[in-house]
Amino acid sequence: AFGKPLIANQVVRHKLVEMRRQVEVARTYTRDVAARHVAGDDVIAEACLAKGDLTGGLDQFERALAAAEPLAKREVLTWYGEVLLWLGDYKGALAKLDEAVELGAKTFVYGWRGAAHLKSGAVAKALADLDRAVALDAKDFEARVWRGEAYRRLGRSAESFKDLDHIIESGSYNFWAYFNRALLRHTLGDASGMKSDFAAIPGDVTAFIAGRLKIPKDRA
């Protein structure tokens, strides 16, 4: 688990927030692509990205958009926007997700657009989208994680705890809920609670973060 010397450092804390999505991609992206392929989905673009072929992957998305009928196009735009979000192209992600919303997309699109707004610093817009995402699907835990972070940034701690506790108590394990709750507890000066939440995060994730930040093993 992470100790106070690490998380108490503001620069390191900001780096942790920025890195959390990179960790998720590193651990789950290739596995998700494989699962969707087995299910019969067309995942050429995602497969290219999973192999590190950024240009090829984005080109496949553009081809899919050019060939898609309106109903399919909004789904392609939603997935394209999500990928751009993970790649850190928040302006590009918002453009794709806005277009998807205009075409009537609802599934996941508000959660991803809320995340893109949050990463762009537009917290009020983020919260509006994330509220919509949760209203459409109360089990959209990804949207709840992002909303918990939005609440934390706004200083609305009780509401942040409500979202994050809901995810954790649901029995559906989501280590980013523990991650965000640990950050929230640190903000409130709860060192013991913070350490407890970090202890619930898989060791390979904490090891990855410590390695990226060049944190000595005795401090991670």
N, C-alpha and C positions, 0 to 999 in steps of 0.2 A: 504494500500500500504506500501511497505518497504521504510523506510527513510534512509538518508545518514549514520547514525551511524551503521546500519546493513551492508549495501552493501559495505561500505568503508573498512570494516574489511577483510583483505586478506584471513585469515583462513576461515572465514564464507563464503566468496565468492567461494572459492574452494569447500567447502562442498555443496554449492548450486548447483554447476555444477555437482558434483558427484551424487546428490540426484534427479536431474530432471527426470531421467528415472525411478527411483523407484516410484516417484509420478505418472507417467503415467501408470505404471503397476497397481498400487493400485487403480486408478480411472477407468481404461478401460478394463483390461485384462479379468475379469470374464464376463463382458457384451459382449465383442467380441467373446468369446467362445460360449456364448449362441446364439448369432446371427448366427454364423457359423453352429451350430447344427440345428437351424431352417431351414437354407438353404440346409441342407442335407449333410454337410461335416462330415467326421469321425474325431471327436475331442476328442477321449479318452485320448490321451496324454495331451492335453491342459486342459481338465477337471480335470485331476489329479493334474496338476500344480496349477490350480486356487484354488483347495481345500487345497493346501499346501503339497501335496504328491509329493515331488521332486523325490524321488527314483522311484515311480510308473510311473510318467510322463516321465522321461528319459528312463525307461525300455520300455515304449510303443513306443517311438521314435525308439529305437533299433530294436524292433520287426517289425515296419513298414519298416525300411530300409532293413531288411533281406528278407521281402516278396515282396518288390516293384520291378516293372519292371523299366528299365532304365529311361523312361520319367517321371514316377511317383517318382522315387528315387531322381531325382534332385530337385523336389519340396519339398519332405520330408526333404532333406538336407538343403534347404534354410530356411524352417521354424524352423528346429532343430537349425541351426546356429543363427537365430534370438533370439530364446529362451535362448540359452547359452549367447548371448550378454547381454540380460536383466539380466541374473543371475550373470553377472560379470566375466564369464569364457571366456575371450577374446581369449586366445590361442585355446581353444576348438571351439569357434565360427569360428575362422579363418580356422581351419582345415575342418570343415563341409562346410563352404561357398566356400573354395578353391575347394573342391571336386565337389560341385554343379556347379561351373563355368566350371570345366573340363568336366562335363557331358552336358554342353550346356545351363545351366540355365541363364536366363536374367531378368525375372521379380523380382524386389526388391533385387536380390542377390548382386548387386554392391553397392546399398545403405547401406545394412546391413554390407557388408564386409568393406566398407569405414568407417562406424561407429566403427567397431571393430579395424581397423587400427588406427583410431584417438584415441580411448581409450587406445590403446597400445603405443601411443606416436609416431607412424609412420605417421606423418602428410602428407608427400609427397605422400606416397602410398594411404593414405586416400583420398587426393584431386583427385588423378587420378581415383579412383573408383567412387567417388561422381560425378565427371565430366561425367563419362560414364553413371551413373544412370540417371542424368538429361538429357543427350543427348538421351537416350532411351525413357524417359518419362518426358516431361517438367512439368507435373503436379505431379511429385513425390515430394511433399512438404516436406516429411520426409527427403529425401536426401538433399533438399535445406537447411533445418534447420541445418543438420550436416555440410554441406559445408560452411554455414555462420559461424559456429563455427570454422571450420578449417581456414577460411580466417582470422577470428579474432585472432587466435593464431599466424598466420603468420604476423600479423600487416597490413594486406591488408583490411583496414577498408571500403574503397569504395565498394569493391566487396562483402564484408560481408553485408553491407547495401543493396546492390542491390538484393541479394537473399532474405533477410528477409523482405524488403519492398515489394518485388514481392508477397510473400506469404500473407502478411497482406492486401495488396491492392487488392488481388484476390477476396476477399469476403468470402473465405473459412477459417473460424476461426481456428487458430492454436496457442494456447497460448504459446507453446514453441518458436514460432517465436518472440512473445513479450518478452519472458524471455531472449532469446539470444540477442535481440536488446537492452534490458535494460543493459545487461552486457557490450555490445559494447559501449553504450553511457557512461557508467561509466568509461570505459577505456579511453574515449576521454574527460572526465571531464564534461559531460553534465548531471548534476544532475537533472535538471528539466525534460529533456527528459526521463531519467532513471525512475523517479518517475511516469511519465505519462504511460510508458509501463508497469510497475509493476501494476498500477491501473487497467489495462485492463485484468489482470489475475484473474480468479475466486477466490473468497474469501476462498473457501474450500482448494484450493491449497496453498495459502499463509499461511493459518492457519495451515495446515499440516506441511509445511516447518518450520514455526516458532515454532511449538510444538516439532518437531524433534531436532531443534537446541536449544531448551529451551530459546527462545527469549521472554522477557516480552511483554505482549500485548500492552503496551504503546509505544513499539519500533518497532512493526511489522506493 
